[in-house]
Amino acid sequence: MRIRPNSVAVPLCLILAGVLLALDRFDIIQVNHIWKLWPVILIAAGMEKLYLWSITQGTTTQRTPNQNRR
């Protein structure tokens, strides 16, 4: 899996992990209960990849050599 520089999945996961660890440190939540939801992160990353793929499908077109001469 290649990570694109403009991808927001990795920064969002890091921010989420930091927030969860800070909330756990201040005894606001218990991370071990939230850790059971780790598949949601995979689902969100997959949805982001699918969304990025779908919006780039309409923008990539091949030019023929005759169109490049204009």
N, C-alpha and C positions, 0 to 999 in steps of 0.2 A: 504494500500500500504506500503510495507516494503522497506526501503532504505538500499541498500547494501553499505558497507564501500568503495568499489572500484567504486562506481557509480560517474560519472562525471556530472550528470545533476544538482545536487544541487549546487556544486561549480560554475558551469558555469552560473547558474541563479543569484547567488549572485554577481559574477563578472560583469555580464551584468547590473544588477540593480545599482551597484556602478558606473559603467561607465556612464550609462544614467543619474543618479542623478548629477554626477560631470559635465557632459556636459550641463545639465540644469542650474546648479549653475553658470556656466561661460557664460550663454546666447548663447551657440553655437547651441543648439537644444531646442525644447520645448517638454518636456516629455508628456504633455497631448496629443500631436499628435501621439507619439509613443505608448502610453498606449493603443491606439485602436488596436494595433497588439498583444495584450496579448495572443490570441489563438495560436499564433506561438510557444510560449513557451510550451504549452501543446502538440502540435504536435511534437516538437523536443524531449520532454521527452518520449513520446510514441514511437517515432522512435528509441530512444536509448534503451528502454526496449525491443523492438522487435529485434533489432540487437543483444543485449546481449543474449536473449533467443535463437536466431537462431544459434549463435556460440557455445552455450553450449549443444545444442541438440546432436551433434555428439560426444561429449566427455564423456557423462555419459552412462556407460554400466554396467549392472548387472553381477556379477560373480556367477557362480554356485558353490556349495560346493566342487565339484571335481576339479575345477580350482584353488581353494585356497590352495590345498595340495602340489602343485609343489614347 
